[in-house]
Amino acid sequence: MDDSSVIEISEKYQGCKVEVSDKIAIMRRDDSASAINSSIYYHLYKWWLDNGKPGKVRGPDAGIDFGYNENGERIIYSPDSFWVAPSQIQNYVPDVAFQQWLPAFVIEVGSPGQTLQQQRKKMEFCLGGLLSRQQPLVIPF
């Protein structure tokens, strides 16, 4: 699936979070989760400003492009917030929603109806994609 197809789906389901892996997931935004996400993004963005704007800070409107899996399916993940270190942004392409980055820091907020097992599976998927590119120190909890 190309960027324009993902963007078209995102526009069709405005207000929802759209993720693409072996299937397309369209999740309704929850007001309480939205408030938490906004607060987390605000604090990460403030840290970024206070520290001289190193790298890039992004929210759920941006995505990490993992490329294609062995079945030829494109995998895109949009965490609630993430930070990409300056050393990782040399391939940055302006005005492209889904970048092939290796974030140094990823935040994913669980939805109220999401079980811990569902959240863990989602994070293992994301971490698996990140770890397949490099071997950073990861401490899952």
C-alpha positions as CSV (number, residue, x, y, z in Angstrom):
1,M,0.0,0.0,0.0
2,D,1.5,3.4,-1.0
3,D,1.5,6.6,1.0
4,S,-1.4,8.1,-0.9
5,S,-3.6,5.1,-0.2
6,V,-2.9,5.3,3.6
7,I,-3.5,9.1,3.6
8,E,-6.8,8.6,1.7
9,I,-7.9,6.1,4.3
10,S,-6.8,8.4,7.1
11,E,-8.8,11.3,5.6
12,K,-11.8,9.1,5.2
13,Y,-11.7,8.2,8.9
14,Q,-10.7,11.6,10.3
15,G,-10.6,11.5,14.1
16,C,-9.5,7.9,14.1
17,K,-6.0,6.4,14.4
18,V,-5.1,4.4,11.3
19,E,-2.2,1.8,11.3
20,V,-1.2,-0.5,8.5
21,S,0.6,-3.8,8.9
22,D,-0.7,-7.1,7.6
23,K,-4.1,-5.5,7.9
24,I,-5.5,-2.0,8.3
25,A,-6.5,-1.1,11.8
26,I,-8.8,1.9,12.3
27,M,-9.3,2.8,15.9
28,R,-11.8,5.3,17.3
29,R,-10.2,8.0,19.4
30,D,-11.3,8.2,23.0
31,D,-11.6,11.6,24.7
32,S,-9.7,10.4,27.8
33,A,-7.0,8.8,25.7
34,S,-6.8,11.9,23.5
35,A,-6.3,14.1,26.5
36,I,-3.5,11.8,27.8
37,N,-1.9,11.7,24.3
38,S,-2.0,15.5,24.0
39,S,-0.4,15.9,27.4
40,I,2.4,13.4,26.6
41,Y,3.1,15.0,23.2
42,Y,3.1,18.5,24.9
43,H,5.7,17.3,27.5
44,L,7.9,15.6,24.8
45,Y,7.6,18.7,22.6
46,K,8.5,21.0,25.5
47,W,11.5,18.9,26.3
48,W,12.6,19.2,22.6
49,L,12.2,23.0,22.6
50,D,14.0,23.4,25.9
51,N,16.9,21.3,24.6
52,G,17.5,23.3,21.4
53,K,15.3,21.2,19.1
54,P,17.5,18.2,18.6
55,G,16.2,15.7,16.0
56,K,12.5,15.5,15.4
57,V,9.5,15.0,17.7
58,R,6.3,13.6,16.2
59,G,2.9,12.6,17.2
60,P,0.3,10.1,16.0
61,D,-0.2,12.0,12.7
62,A,3.3,10.9,11.6
63,G,4.4,7.3,11.1
64,I,7.3,5.0,11.0
65,D,7.6,3.2,7.7
66,F,9.1,-0.3,8.2
67,G,9.0,-1.0,4.5
68,Y,7.6,-4.3,3.3
69,N,7.4,-7.7,5.0
70,E,8.2,-11.1,3.5
71,N,4.7,-11.2,2.0
72,G,5.2,-7.9,0.2
73,E,2.9,-6.0,2.6
74,R,3.8,-2.5,3.7
75,I,4.1,-1.9,7.4
76,I,3.5,1.5,8.9
77,Y,3.3,2.2,12.6
78,S,2.1,5.5,14.2
79,P,3.0,5.7,17.9
80,D,1.3,8.3,20.1
81,S,4.6,10.2,20.3
82,F,8.2,9.6,19.4
83,W,11.5,11.3,19.2
84,V,14.1,10.7,16.5
85,A,17.7,11.6,17.5
86,P,19.7,13.9,15.2
87,S,21.9,11.1,14.0
88,Q,18.8,9.3,12.7
89,I,17.2,12.0,10.6
90,Q,19.7,12.3,7.7
91,N,17.2,10.6,5.4
92,Y,14.4,13.0,6.4
93,V,12.1,13.9,3.4
94,P,10.0,17.0,4.0
95,D,6.2,16.6,3.5
96,V,6.3,12.8,3.6
97,A,4.1,11.5,6.4
98,F,5.8,8.1,6.8
99,Q,9.5,8.2,7.3
100,Q,11.9,5.2,7.5
101,W,13.4,6.2,10.9
102,L,14.7,4.5,14.0
103,P,13.2,6.5,16.9
104,A,15.3,6.7,20.0
105,F,12.2,7.1,22.1
106,V,8.6,5.8,21.5
107,I,5.5,6.4,23.6
108,E,2.3,4.3,23.1
109,V,-0.7,4.9,25.4
110,G,-3.0,2.0,25.8
111,S,-6.7,2.6,25.0
112,P,-9.2,2.1,27.8
113,G,-10.7,-1.0,26.1
114,Q,-7.3,-2.5,25.3
115,T,-6.0,-5.4,27.4
116,L,-2.5,-5.5,28.6
117,Q,-1.9,-8.5,26.3
118,Q,-3.2,-6.5,23.3
119,Q,-0.9,-3.6,24.2
120,R,2.1,-5.8,24.7
121,K,1.5,-7.5,21.3
122,K,1.3,-4.1,19.6
123,M,4.5,-2.9,21.3
124,E,6.3,-6.2,20.5
125,F,5.3,-5.6,16.8
126,C,6.7,-2.1,16.9
127,L,9.9,-3.0,18.8
128,G,10.4,-6.0,16.5
129,G,10.4,-3.6,13.5
130,L,12.7,-1.2,15.3
131,L,15.1,-4.0,16.5
132,S,15.3,-5.5,13.0
133,R,17.0,-2.3,11.9
134,Q,19.5,-1.9,14.8
135,Q,20.1,-3.2,18.2
136,P,19.3,-0.4,20.7
137,L,18.9,-1.0,24.4
138,V,15.3,-1.7,25.0
139,I,13.7,-2.1,28.4
140,P,10.1,-3.2,27.9
141,F,7.7,-2.9,30.9
